[in-house]
Amino acid sequence: MLQPRLTKVEPLPDMQLMLYYETGEVKQFDVTPYAEGSWYGELKDAAYFRSVKLLPDGTGIEWSNGQDIAPHELYELSVAK
């Protein structure tokens, strides 16, 4: 299944992301399980976590050092708000 495009990503406290989709859906995603190891562990730094950016085409998100989460995981593993 193709996921709808993201229109906005908003970092929240406690490693949470609020995701806004072109369909009008708003979902909350918990990044905590991904923040392991030296590379993804950087996401534990609150300032760095808040630097998350939406990819230009709305297909995903990423941080400046290249960490990302698969678009299908963002959509399927998030909770509707």
N, CA, C and O atoms as a Tinker XYZ file with bonds, in Angstrom:
   324  protein
     1  N      0.840000   -1.187000    0.000000    73     2
     2  CA     0.000000    0.000000    0.000000    64     1     3
     3  C      0.884000    1.249000    0.000000    63     2     4     5
     4  O      1.839000    1.349000    0.770000    81     3
     5  N      0.558000    2.173000   -0.853000    73     3     6
     6  CA     1.273000    3.438000   -0.845000    64     5     7
     7  C      0.693000    4.337000    0.233000    63     6     8     9
     8  O     -0.523000    4.424000    0.409000    81     7
     9  N      1.568000    4.990000    0.934000    73     7    10
    10  CA     1.142000    5.903000    1.985000    64     9    11
    11  C      0.841000    7.264000    1.377000    63    10    12    13
    12  O      1.450000    7.657000    0.383000    81    11
    13  N     -0.105000    7.982000    1.982000    73    11    14
    14  CA    -0.315000    9.357000    1.527000    64    13    15
    15  C      0.922000   10.193000    1.833000    63    14    16    17
    16  O      1.712000    9.849000    2.712000    81    15
    17  N      1.078000   11.264000    1.121000    73    15    18
    18  CA     2.229000   12.154000    1.340000    64    17    19
    19  C      2.070000   12.929000    2.641000    63    18    20    21
    20  O      0.970000   13.305000    3.046000    81    19
    21  N      3.199000   13.147000    3.267000    73    19    22
    22  CA     3.238000   13.988000    4.463000    64    21    23
    23  C      3.207000   15.452000    4.049000    63    22    24    25
    24  O      3.785000   15.834000    3.031000    81    23
    25  N      2.530000   16.261000    4.840000    73    23    26
    26  CA     2.525000   17.695000    4.590000    64    25    27
    27  C      3.277000   18.453000    5.678000    63    26    28    29
    28  O      3.693000   19.596000    5.485000    81    27
    29  N      3.445000   17.792000    6.830000    73    27    30
    30  CA     4.121000   18.453000    7.949000    64    29    31
    31  C      4.567000   17.398000    8.951000    63    30    32    33
    32  O      3.899000   16.380000    9.133000    81    31
    33  N      5.699000   17.648000    9.598000    73    31    34
    34  CA     6.151000   16.834000   10.721000    64    33    35
    35  C      6.457000   17.784000   11.869000    63    34    36    37
    36  O      7.108000   18.813000   11.686000    81    35
    37  N      5.985000   17.430000   13.037000    73    35    38
    38  CA     6.179000   18.274000   14.221000    64    37    39
    39  C      6.797000   17.435000   15.336000    63    38    40    41
    40  O      6.171000   16.487000   15.811000    81    39
    41  N      8.027000   17.772000   15.765000    73    39    42
    42  CA     8.627000   17.040000   16.885000    64    41    43
    43  C      7.943000   17.428000   18.197000    63    42    44    45
    44  O      7.647000   18.598000   18.438000    81    43
    45  N      7.703000   16.436000   19.025000    73    43    46
    46  CA     7.081000   16.618000   20.336000    64    45    47
    47  C      8.043000   16.125000   21.406000    63    46    48    49
    48  O      9.035000   15.471000   21.083000    81    47
    49  N      7.772000   16.426000   22.679000    73    47    50
    50  CA     8.613000   15.880000   23.751000    64    49    51
    51  C      8.567000   14.346000   23.772000    63    50    52    53
    52  O      7.688000   13.724000   23.175000    81    51
    53  N      9.520000   13.769000   24.464000    73    51    54
    54  CA     9.592000   12.316000   24.684000    64    53    55
    55  C      9.698000   11.514000   23.390000    63    54    56    57
    56  O      9.121000   10.432000   23.272000    81    55
    57  N     10.436000   12.050000   22.426000    73    55    58
    58  CA    10.729000   11.361000   21.170000    64    57    59
    59  C      9.474000   10.979000   20.389000    63    58    60    61
    60  O      9.397000    9.902000   19.798000    81    59
    61  N      8.516000   11.863000   20.397000    73    59    62
    62  CA     7.283000   11.660000   19.645000    64    61    63
    63  C      7.266000   12.601000   18.441000    63    62    64    65
    64  O      7.799000   13.709000   18.497000    81    63
    65  N      6.647000   12.146000   17.355000    73    63    66
    66  CA     6.460000   12.980000   16.179000    64    65    67
    67  C      4.974000   13.056000   15.861000    63    66    68    69
    68  O      4.275000   12.043000   15.907000    81    67
    69  N      4.494000   14.238000   15.543000    73    67    70
    70  CA     3.136000   14.396000   15.034000    64    69    71
    71  C      3.264000   14.507000   13.524000    63    70    72    73
    72  O      3.986000   15.363000   13.011000    81    71
    73  N      2.563000   13.641000   12.826000    73    71    74
    74  CA     2.646000   13.552000   11.377000    64    73    75
    75  C      1.331000   14.007000   10.755000    63    74    76    77
    76  O      0.259000   13.561000   11.165000    81    75
    77  N      1.411000   14.877000    9.787000    73    75    78
    78  CA     0.236000   15.417000    9.106000    64    77    79
    79  C      0.275000   14.947000    7.655000    63    78    80    81
    80  O      1.270000   15.145000    6.957000    81    79
    81  N     -0.810000   14.327000    7.209000    73    79    82
    82  CA    -0.872000   13.749000    5.866000    64    81    83
    83  C     -1.814000   14.521000    4.962000    63    82    84    85
    84  O     -2.721000   15.212000    5.428000    81    83
    85  N     -1.585000   14.392000    3.656000    73    83    86
    86  CA    -2.401000   15.074000    2.660000    64    85    87
    87  C     -3.877000   14.687000    2.730000    63    86    88    89
    88  O     -4.736000   15.419000    2.237000    81    87
    89  N     -4.169000   13.557000    3.329000    73    87    90
    90  CA    -5.544000   13.075000    3.461000    64    89    91
    91  C     -6.290000   13.768000    4.595000    63    90    92    93
    92  O     -7.497000   13.584000    4.757000    81    91
    93  N     -5.561000   14.571000    5.383000    73    91    94
    94  CA    -6.136000   15.200000    6.563000    64    93    95
    95  C     -5.887000   14.395000    7.828000    63    94    96    97
    96  O     -6.205000   14.842000    8.930000    81    95
    97  N     -5.320000   13.211000    7.668000    73    95    98
    98  CA    -5.007000   12.383000    8.836000    64    97    99
    99  C     -3.887000   13.028000    9.646000    63    98   100   101
   100  O     -2.958000   13.617000    9.092000    81    99
   101  N     -3.993000   12.907000   10.956000    73    99   102
   102  CA    -2.947000   13.347000   11.878000    64   101   103
   103  C     -2.619000   12.142000   12.736000    63   102   104   105
   104  O     -3.506000   11.551000   13.353000    81   103
   105  N     -1.347000   11.777000   12.777000    73   103   106
   106  CA    -0.920000   10.588000   13.503000    64   105   107
   107  C      0.290000   10.903000   14.371000    63   106   108   109
   108  O      1.103000   11.767000   14.045000    81   107
   109  N      0.389000   10.183000   15.483000    73   107   110
   110  CA     1.528000   10.352000   16.382000    64   109   111
   111  C      2.392000    9.101000   16.317000    63   110   112   113
   112  O      1.898000    7.976000   16.403000    81   111
   113  N      3.698000    9.324000   16.163000    73   111   114
   114  CA     4.651000    8.229000   16.014000    64   113   115
   115  C      5.688000    8.303000   17.126000    63   114   116   117
   116  O      6.235000    9.369000   17.406000    81   115
   117  N      5.954000    7.160000   17.757000    73   115   118
   118  CA     6.946000    7.062000   18.827000    64   117   119
   119  C      8.278000    6.604000   18.247000    63   118   120   121
   120  O      8.388000    5.490000   17.736000    81   119
   121  N      9.280000    7.460000   18.326000    73   119   122
   122  CA    10.599000    7.161000   17.768000    64   121   123
   123  C     11.471000    6.378000   18.756000    63   122   124   125
   124  O     12.512000    5.848000   18.366000    81   123
   125  N     11.067000    6.298000   20.012000    73   123   126
   126  CA    11.881000    5.677000   21.062000    64   125   127
   127  C     12.474000    4.325000   20.673000    63   126   128   129
   128  O     13.670000    4.123000   20.883000    81   127
   129  N     11.701000    3.387000   20.115000    73   127   130
   130  CA    12.288000    2.074000   19.786000    64   129   131
   131  C     13.393000    2.133000   18.734000    63   130   132   133
   132  O     14.174000    1.189000   18.612000    81   131
   133  N     13.470000    3.203000   17.988000    73   131   134
   134  CA    14.469000    3.334000   16.924000    64   133   135
   135  C     15.773000    3.949000   17.421000    63   134   136   137
   136  O     16.800000    3.833000   16.751000    81   135
   137  N     15.753000    4.587000   18.556000    73   135   138
   138  CA    16.903000    5.353000   19.051000    64   137   139
   139  C     17.913000    4.460000   19.764000    63   138   140   141
   140  O     18.169000    4.621000   20.958000    81   139
   141  N     18.476000    3.529000   19.025000    73   139   142
   142  CA    19.471000    2.595000   19.551000    64   141   143
   143  C     20.750000    2.692000   18.723000    63   142   144   145
   144  O     20.723000    3.116000   17.568000    81   143
   145  N     21.849000    2.300000   19.319000    73   143   146
   146  CA    23.118000    2.304000   18.610000    64   145   147
   147  C     23.706000    3.695000   18.493000    63   146   148   149
   148  O     23.098000    4.678000   18.916000    81   147
   149  N     24.890000    3.767000   17.918000    73   147   150
   150  CA    25.573000    5.065000   17.860000    64   149   151
   151  C     24.933000    6.020000   16.861000    63   150   152   153
   152  O     24.909000    7.229000   17.096000    81   151
   153  N     24.415000    5.500000   15.750000    73   151   154
   154  CA    23.873000    6.386000   14.712000    64   153   155
   155  C     22.454000    6.845000   15.058000    63   154   156   157
   156  O     22.211000    8.048000   15.150000    81   155
   157  N     21.540000    5.942000   15.245000    73   155   158
   158  CA    20.177000    6.327000   15.617000    64   157   159
   159  C     20.118000    6.852000   17.048000    63   158   160   161
   160  O     19.190000    7.579000   17.402000    81   159
   161  N     21.088000    6.495000   17.863000    73   159   162
   162  CA    21.158000    6.991000   19.232000    64   161   163
   163  C     21.264000    8.504000   19.310000    63   162   164   165
   164  O     20.911000    9.101000   20.328000    81   163
   165  N     21.751000    9.134000   18.235000    73   163   166
   166  CA    21.823000   10.607000   18.191000    64   165   167
   167  C     20.438000   11.231000   18.381000    63   166   168   169
   168  O     20.325000   12.374000   18.824000    81   167
   169  N     19.399000   10.486000   18.048000    73   167   170
   170  CA    18.039000   11.018000   18.169000    64   169   171
   171  C     17.646000   11.259000   19.624000    63   170   172   173
   172  O     16.674000   11.965000   19.892000    81   171
   173  N     18.385000   10.687000   20.556000    73   171   174
   174  CA    18.109000   10.901000   21.986000    64   173   175
   175  C     18.450000   12.322000   22.429000    63   174   176   177
   176  O     17.969000   12.788000   23.462000    81   175
   177  N     19.274000   13.001000   21.652000    73   175   178
   178  CA    19.602000   14.394000   21.953000    64   177   179
   179  C     18.397000   15.243000   21.538000    63   178   180   181
   180  O     18.055000   15.304000   20.357000    81   179
   181  N     17.765000   15.888000   22.499000    73   179   182
   182  CA    16.509000   16.603000   22.253000    64   181   183
   183  C     16.634000   17.672000   21.164000    63   182   184   185
   184  O     15.743000   17.806000   20.325000    81   183
   185  N     17.720000   18.424000   21.172000    73   183   186
   186  CA    17.894000   19.476000   20.166000    64   185   187
   187  C     18.032000   18.860000   18.773000    63   186   188   189
   188  O     17.452000   19.357000   17.807000    81   187
   189  N     18.789000   17.796000   18.679000    73   187   190
   190  CA    18.949000   17.128000   17.389000    64   189   191
   191  C     17.627000   16.518000   16.935000    63   190   192   193
   192  O     17.271000   16.618000   15.761000    81   191
   193  N     16.903000   15.892000   17.847000    73   191   194
   194  CA    15.610000   15.287000   17.519000    64   193   195
   195  C     14.662000   16.336000   16.928000    63   194   196   197
   196  O     13.946000   16.063000   15.964000    81   195
   197  N     14.665000   17.523000   17.509000    73   195   198
   198  CA    13.776000   18.595000   17.046000    64   197   199
   199  C     14.139000   19.117000   15.658000    63   198   200   201
   200  O     13.364000   19.859000   15.053000    81   199
   201  N     15.306000   18.737000   15.151000    73   199   202
   202  CA    15.734000   19.220000   13.840000    64   201   203
   203  C     15.175000   18.383000   12.682000    63   202   204   205
   204  O     15.572000   18.582000   11.534000    81   203
   205  N     14.277000   17.469000   12.963000    73   203   206
   206  CA    13.688000   16.611000   11.927000    64   205   207
   207  C     13.078000   17.465000   10.812000    63   206   208   209
   208  O     12.482000   18.512000   11.064000    81   207
   209  N     13.241000   16.995000    9.591000    73   207   210
   210  CA    12.746000   17.723000    8.421000    64   209   211
   211  C     11.908000   16.793000    7.550000    63   210   212   213
   212  O     12.138000   15.585000    7.484000    81   211
   213  N     10.948000   17.390000    6.897000    73   211   214
   214  CA    10.126000   16.698000    5.915000    64   213   215
   215  C     10.907000   16.637000    4.608000    63   214   216   217
   216  O     11.500000   17.637000    4.203000    81   215
   217  N     10.919000   15.491000    3.944000    73   215   218
   218  CA    11.561000   15.410000    2.636000    64   217   219
   219  C     10.766000   16.261000    1.647000    63   218   220   221
   220  O      9.546000   16.365000    1.768000    81   219
   221  N     11.436000   16.865000    0.676000    73   219   222
   222  CA    10.772000   17.807000   -0.228000    64   221   223
   223  C      9.523000   17.255000   -0.925000    63   222   224   225
   224  O      8.577000   18.000000   -1.178000    81   223
   225  N      9.518000   15.964000   -1.232000    73   223   226
   226  CA     8.374000   15.390000   -1.942000    64   225   227
   227  C      7.290000   14.857000   -1.001000    63   226   228   229
   228  O      6.285000   14.310000   -1.455000    81   227
   229  N      7.498000   15.018000    0.314000    73   227   230
   230  CA     6.504000   14.576000    1.289000    64   229   231
   231  C      6.442000   13.080000    1.486000    63   230   232   233
   232  O      5.491000   12.575000    2.083000    81   231
   233  N      7.443000   12.355000    0.994000    73   231   234
   234  CA     7.416000   10.898000    1.120000    64   233   235
   235  C      8.040000   10.397000    2.409000    63   234   236   237
   236  O      7.959000    9.204000    2.700000    81   235
   237  N      8.653000   11.263000    3.184000    73   235   238
   238  CA     9.273000   10.811000    4.418000    64   237   239
   239  C      9.866000   11.955000    5.213000    63   238   240   241
   240  O      9.636000   13.132000    4.936000    81   239
   241  N     10.641000   11.560000    6.214000    73   239   242
   242  CA    11.311000   12.513000    7.092000    64   241   243
   243  C     12.770000   12.113000    7.204000    63   242   244   245
   244  O     13.146000   10.983000    6.892000    81   243
   245  N     13.589000   13.062000    7.657000    73   243   246
   246  CA    14.987000   12.726000    7.923000    64   245   247
   247  C     15.617000   13.789000    8.805000    63   246   248   249
   248  O     15.144000   14.921000    8.904000    81   247
   249  N     16.707000   13.374000    9.443000    73   247   250
   250  CA    17.514000   14.282000   10.247000    64   249   251
   251  C     18.781000   14.599000    9.471000    63   250   252   253
   252  O     19.097000   13.916000    8.496000    81   251
   253  N     19.505000   15.620000    9.888000    73   251   254
   254  CA    20.636000   16.139000    9.113000    64   253   255
   255  C     21.772000   15.141000    8.901000    63   254   256   257
   256  O     22.502000   15.254000    7.915000    81   255
   257  N     21.942000   14.178000    9.790000    73   255   258
   258  CA    23.009000   13.188000    9.609000    64   257   259
   259  C     22.541000   11.974000    8.816000    63   258   260   261
   260  O     23.287000   11.007000    8.666000    81   259
   261  N     21.308000   12.019000    8.306000    73   259   262
   262  CA    20.824000   10.964000    7.421000    64   261   263
   263  C     19.882000    9.946000    8.039000    63   262   264   265
   264  O     19.358000    9.089000    7.329000    81   263
   265  N     19.655000   10.017000    9.340000    73   263   266
   266  CA    18.720000    9.077000    9.934000    64   265   267
   267  C     17.330000    9.306000    9.348000    63   266   268   269
   268  O     16.900000   10.444000    9.155000    81   267
   269  N     16.650000    8.226000    9.073000    73   267   270
   270  CA    15.279000    8.321000    8.593000    64   269   271
   271  C     14.506000    7.100000    9.075000    63   270   272   273
   272  O     15.078000    6.160000    9.626000    81   271
   273  N     13.215000    7.134000    8.860000    73   271   274
   274  CA    12.348000    6.013000    9.207000    64   273   275
   275  C     11.496000    5.755000    7.981000    63   274   276   277
   276  O     10.960000    6.690000    7.386000    81   275
   277  N     11.366000    4.491000    7.600000    73   275   278
   278  CA    10.635000    4.131000    6.387000    64   277   279
   279  C      9.220000    4.707000    6.414000    63   278   280   281
   280  O      8.541000    4.639000    7.439000    81   279
   281  N      8.779000    5.271000    5.297000    73   279   282
   282  CA     7.448000    5.875000    5.243000    64   281   283
   283  C      6.326000    4.929000    5.641000    63   282   284   285
   284  O      5.368000    5.347000    6.292000    81   283
   285  N      6.430000    3.648000    5.255000    73   283   286
   286  CA     5.365000    2.716000    5.626000    64   285   287
   287  C      5.335000    2.479000    7.133000    63   286   288   289
   288  O      4.263000    2.266000    7.700000    81   287
   289  N      6.494000    2.512000    7.786000    73   287   290
   290  CA     6.533000    2.367000    9.249000    64   289   291
   291  C      5.908000    3.577000    9.921000    63   290   292   293
   292  O      5.137000    3.437000   10.871000    81   291
   293  N      6.240000    4.765000    9.429000    73   291   294
   294  CA     5.653000    5.982000    9.985000    64   293   295
   295  C      4.125000    5.904000    9.931000    63   294   296   297
   296  O      3.443000    6.226000   10.905000    81   295
   297  N      3.608000    5.482000    8.804000    73   295   298
   298  CA     2.159000    5.472000    8.604000    64   297   299
   299  C      1.492000    4.331000    9.362000    63   298   300   301
   300  O      0.493000    4.543000   10.049000    81   299
   301  N      2.029000    3.142000    9.243000    73   299   302
   302  CA     1.381000    1.958000    9.807000    64   301   303
   303  C      1.556000    1.824000   11.316000    63   302   304   305
   304  O      0.694000    1.251000   11.983000    81   303
   305  N      2.643000    2.336000   11.863000    73   303   306
   306  CA     2.916000    2.164000   13.288000    64   305   307
   307  C      2.590000    3.390000   14.129000    63   306   308   309
   308  O      2.920000    3.443000   15.314000    81   307
   309  N      1.954000    4.356000   13.524000    73   307   310
   310  CA     1.570000    5.562000   14.278000    64   309   311
   311  C      0.114000    5.438000   14.725000    63   310   312   313
   312  O     -0.648000    4.605000   14.233000    81   311
   313  N     -0.233000    6.290000   15.665000    73   311   314
   314  CA    -1.575000    6.276000   16.265000    64   313   315
   315  C     -2.348000    7.496000   15.790000    63   314   316   317
   316  O     -1.861000    8.623000   15.872000    81   315
   317  N     -3.545000    7.265000   15.299000    73   315   318
   318  CA    -4.390000    8.372000   14.829000    64   317   319
   319  C     -4.715000    9.315000   15.977000    63   318   320   321
   320  O     -4.954000    8.873000   17.101000    81   319
   321  N     -4.723000   10.608000   15.697000    73   319   322
   322  CA    -5.058000   11.644000   16.694000    64   321   323
   323  C     -6.276000   12.396000   16.249000    63   322   324
   324  O     -6.725000   13.309000   16.942000    81   323
